[in-house]
Amino acid sequence: MIAVEICQEMKKSIELRKLRKGSIHSIFHHGLNVITPLQEVITLLSHTQGMTPLALKIKGNRPFTSIGFKRGMAVDFDNEKLVFYDLQLTILIKGVAEWNPAPCFTNEGDSLANVMEKQRWIKSYIDGRENEEGMRGIILEMRRYIAGEKLNPQLNDSQEFIFKRLMPFLEAVQERKITELSRCTKKIVGFGPGLTPAVDDFISGIMLTLIYLHHYLNKDLQEAYQINAEVIKGVLGRTTVVSEKMLKLSAKGQTSESVRQLMVAYLSKDEHEMFHHCIEEVMSLGSTSGTDFLCGIEIASQMMLMTKGGEEESWN
């Protein structure tokens, strides 16, 4: 097997000898996750998949589930290759193209009116999804809560359970109650099934959007990073290792290529066609993961771009 692209941070970890051994954590049709002794998660992807942080993209179309990979199988890393000795399988990485996972900020931001229109499109896409599992089922109440409107909950027991715990978190983010963020996060993180639970995808969408909108609005980026750092304090050890990785990366503004392209199109001029394509691509991620992430983008945008009275206004 031959690698075709490697995340710069993964390459750096290998070169600094921080990444030397691991074992397979989970296997999918188009990829697998490797966990290291330090609980770091590395992802191997089929070349048909969009790039993600701490990932290695592999040439070929063969399903990962048909190669013989098994959970717990060991893998060794060095500067030239990955080796799965149980399969006598080597993946060459020397000289592979590098992918930078850093946030991609646009120098030509769209007008606030156009960004608000795009936010309404995000809302429309979310509302058009019939499946009300995940955050889709409580998005109406979250919108009302952020806008300071009267709540009219028609939620099932599970939705009511998480919404009551989400309200203090949403308030802490919106009002920038830094000292309360960690405590509020602890009460909601990890809620939902799967390797990346619904609430975690939602929180990731919020953190990523805070970073991008702080840059777009010429706000102090350190404020966004400070908020996110406090959120992460409430995450550690309270969700799956795969989801914890995602949340830590989102707190730094790092995400998958498909989501990054969406954020760029969301805030850039002359990217309206790409914007709609990116929304559809993100919504296709997982069962509800993409929609949960979009809910986070929408809610964070509402927090930063609108007052409680509903008027357009940047975060003050």
C-alpha positions in Angstrom: 0.0 0.0 0.0 1.2 3.5 -0.8 0.3 6.7 0.9 -0.7 9.7 -1.2 -1.1 12.5 1.4 -0.1 13.0 5.1 -1.2 15.6 7.6 1.7 17.8 8.5 1.2 17.4 12.3 1.2 13.6 11.9 4.4 13.7 9.9 6.0 16.0 12.5 5.0 13.7 15.4 6.7 10.8 13.5 9.9 12.8 12.8 10.1 13.9 16.5 9.6 10.3 17.6 6.5 11.1 19.5 4.6 8.7 17.3 6.2 5.2 17.1 3.6 2.6 18.0 -0.1 2.1 18.1 -2.9 -0.4 17.7 -6.1 -0.4 15.6 -9.1 1.1 17.5 -11.9 0.9 14.9 -12.3 -0.1 11.2 -14.6 1.2 8.6 -15.2 0.7 4.9 -13.1 3.7 3.9 -10.7 4.0 6.8 -9.5 3.0 10.2 -8.4 4.7 13.5 -5.2 3.9 15.3 -4.8 4.7 19.0 -1.3 5.3 20.5 -0.1 4.6 24.0 -0.6 8.3 24.8 -4.3 8.0 23.7 -3.7 10.0 20.5 -5.9 8.9 17.5 -4.4 8.6 14.0 -6.7 8.0 11.0 -5.9 6.1 7.8 -8.2 7.0 4.9 -9.1 5.8 1.5 -8.0 8.3 -1.2 -11.7 8.8 -2.0 -12.2 10.5 1.4 -11.7 14.1 2.3 -8.5 14.8 4.3 -8.7 15.2 8.1 -6.2 16.3 10.8 -3.7 13.7 12.0 -4.6 11.5 9.0 -2.8 9.5 6.3 -4.5 9.0 2.9 -3.9 5.7 1.1 -4.0 5.0 -2.6 -6.5 2.5 -3.9 -10.2 1.6 -3.6 -10.1 -1.6 -1.7 -12.3 -1.5 1.4 -10.4 -1.4 4.6 -12.8 -4.0 6.0 -11.6 -6.6 3.4 -7.8 -6.2 4.0 -7.6 -8.2 7.2 -7.3 -5.4 9.7 -8.5 -6.3 13.2 -9.2 -4.3 16.3 -6.1 -4.3 18.5 -3.7 -5.1 15.7 -0.3 -3.4 16.3 1.3 -0.9 13.9 4.8 0.6 14.0 5.7 4.1 12.6 9.0 5.5 11.4 10.1 8.3 9.0 9.6 6.1 5.9 6.7 3.8 6.6 4.0 2.3 8.7 4.2 -1.5 9.3 1.4 -3.9 10.3 3.5 -6.9 11.1 0.5 -9.3 11.6 -0.4 -8.7 8.0 3.1 -8.3 6.6 1.8 -5.0 5.3 3.9 -1.9 4.8 2.6 1.6 3.9 5.3 3.9 2.5 5.1 7.6 3.6 8.5 9.0 2.6 8.1 12.0 0.2 4.3 12.0 0.4 2.4 15.2 -0.2 1.7 17.1 3.0 -1.6 18.6 4.1 -1.8 21.6 6.4 -4.7 21.3 8.9 -4.6 24.9 10.1 -7.6 27.2 9.7 -8.0 28.8 6.3 -9.0 32.4 6.7 -10.2 34.4 3.7 -8.8 37.8 2.9 -11.9 38.8 1.0 -14.7 38.4 3.4 -18.3 38.6 2.2 -20.6 41.4 3.4 -22.4 40.8 6.7 -25.7 40.8 4.9 -24.6 38.0 2.6 -23.2 36.0 5.5 -26.5 36.4 7.3 -28.3 35.1 4.2 -25.9 32.1 4.1 -26.7 31.5 7.8 -30.4 31.4 6.8 -29.6 28.9 4.1 -27.8 26.7 6.7 -31.0 26.9 8.8 -33.1 25.9 5.8 -30.9 22.9 5.1 -31.2 21.7 8.7 -34.9 22.2 8.8 -35.3 20.3 5.6 -33.8 17.2 7.1 -36.6 14.9 8.1 -34.6 12.8 10.5 -34.9 14.5 13.9 -32.4 12.3 15.7 -29.4 14.1 17.2 -29.4 17.9 17.6 -31.9 18.4 14.8 -34.7 17.5 17.2 -33.9 20.4 19.6 -32.7 23.0 17.2 -35.9 25.0 17.3 -35.7 25.4 21.1 -32.0 26.3 20.9 -32.8 29.1 18.4 -35.6 30.4 20.7 -33.3 30.3 23.7 -30.4 32.1 22.0 -32.8 34.8 20.7 -34.4 35.3 24.1 -37.8 34.2 22.9 -40.4 32.3 24.9 -39.7 28.5 24.8 -42.4 26.2 23.4 -40.8 22.8 24.0 -42.4 19.8 22.4 -39.6 17.4 23.1 -39.4 13.7 24.0 -37.8 12.6 27.2 -34.3 12.2 25.7 -34.5 15.6 24.0 -35.8 17.4 27.1 -33.0 15.7 29.2 -30.2 17.1 27.0 -31.9 20.5 26.2 -32.1 21.3 30.0 -28.4 20.6 30.3 -27.6 22.5 27.1 -29.1 25.8 28.2 -26.5 26.7 30.8 -23.7 25.8 28.3 -25.3 28.0 25.6 -25.6 30.8 28.0 -22.0 30.5 29.1 -20.8 30.6 25.5 -23.1 33.5 24.5 -22.4 35.6 27.6 -18.7 34.5 27.6 -18.9 33.3 31.2 -15.4 31.8 31.0 -15.3 30.4 34.5 -18.5 28.4 34.0 -17.7 26.8 30.6 -15.8 23.8 31.9 -18.5 22.9 34.4 -21.3 23.3 31.9 -19.5 21.2 29.3 -19.0 18.3 31.7 -22.8 17.9 31.9 -23.4 17.5 28.2 -20.3 16.1 26.5 -20.5 12.5 25.3 -24.3 12.5 25.0 -25.5 10.3 22.1 -24.4 7.1 20.4 -21.4 6.5 18.1 -17.7 7.3 18.0 -18.6 11.0 17.8 -21.8 11.6 19.9 -24.3 14.2 18.6 -23.6 16.8 21.3 -19.8 16.5 20.6 -20.3 17.2 16.9 -22.5 20.2 17.9 -19.9 21.5 20.3 -17.2 21.1 17.7 -19.3 23.1 15.2 -19.6 25.9 17.8 -15.9 26.1 18.6 -14.8 26.1 15.0 -17.3 28.8 14.1 -16.2 31.0 17.0 -12.7 31.0 15.6 -13.7 31.7 12.0 -16.2 34.4 13.0 -13.8 36.1 15.3 -11.4 36.4 12.4 -14.2 37.5 10.0 -15.4 40.2 12.4 -11.9 41.4 13.3 -12.3 40.3 16.9 -9.5 39.2 19.1 -8.9 35.5 18.1 -7.5 34.9 21.6 -11.0 35.3 23.0 -12.2 32.4 20.8 -9.3 30.2 21.8 -9.8 31.0 25.5 -13.4 30.0 25.3 -12.5 26.8 23.5 -9.8 26.0 25.9 -12.2 26.2 28.8 -14.7 24.0 27.0 -11.9 21.3 26.4 -11.2 21.3 30.2 -14.7 19.9 30.6 -14.3 17.3 27.8 -11.2 15.4 28.9 -11.9 11.8 29.8 -15.7 12.2 29.4 -16.3 11.0 25.9 -14.9 8.5 23.3 -11.2 8.8 22.4 -12.1 9.5 18.8 -14.6 12.3 19.8 -12.1 13.8 22.2 -9.6 14.0 19.4 -12.2 15.8 17.2 -13.1 18.3 20.0 -9.4 19.1 20.8 -8.7 19.8 17.1 -11.9 21.9 16.6 -10.8 24.0 19.6 -7.7 24.9 17.6 -9.7 25.5 14.4 -8.7 22.3 12.8 -11.2 20.1 11.0 -11.8 18.0 8.0 -11.2 19.4 4.5 -15.0 19.3 3.7 -15.9 21.3 6.8 -13.0 23.7 6.3 -14.1 24.4 2.7 -17.6 25.1 4.0 -16.3 27.7 6.5 -14.3 29.4 3.8 -17.3 29.5 1.4 -19.6 30.7 4.2 -17.5 33.8 4.9 -16.0 34.5 1.4 -17.1 36.6 -1.5 -18.3 35.0 -4.7 -18.5 31.5 -3.2 -22.2 31.0 -3.2 -22.3 27.9 -5.5 -19.5 26.3 -3.6 -21.3 27.1 -0.3 -24.3 25.1 -1.2 -22.2 22.2 -2.5 -20.2 22.2 0.8 -23.4 22.2 2.9 -24.6 19.1 1.1 -21.3 17.4 1.5 -21.1 18.1 5.2 -24.7 16.9 5.8 -23.8 13.6 4.2 -21.2 12.9 6.9 -22.3 10.0 9.2 -25.8 9.3 10.2 -26.4 12.7 11.9 -22.8 13.9 12.5 -22.8 16.4 9.6 -26.2 17.9 10.6 -25.1 18.0 14.3 -22.0 19.9 13.2 -24.1 22.3 11.1 -26.4 22.9 14.1 -23.3 24.1 16.0 -22.3 26.4 13.1 -25.8 27.9 13.0 -26.1 28.4 16.7 -22.6 30.0 17.1 -23.4 32.3 14.1 -26.7 33.3 15.8 -24.8 34.1 19.0 -22.2 36.2 17.2 -24.2 37.9 14.5 -27.5 38.7 16.2 -28.7 40.4 19.4 -31.4 38.8 21.5 -33.8 41.2 19.8 -33.1 39.6 16.5 -31.3 42.5 14.9 -28.2 41.9 12.9 -25.2 42.9 14.9 -21.7 41.6 15.4 -20.6 40.1 18.8 -19.8 43.0 21.2 
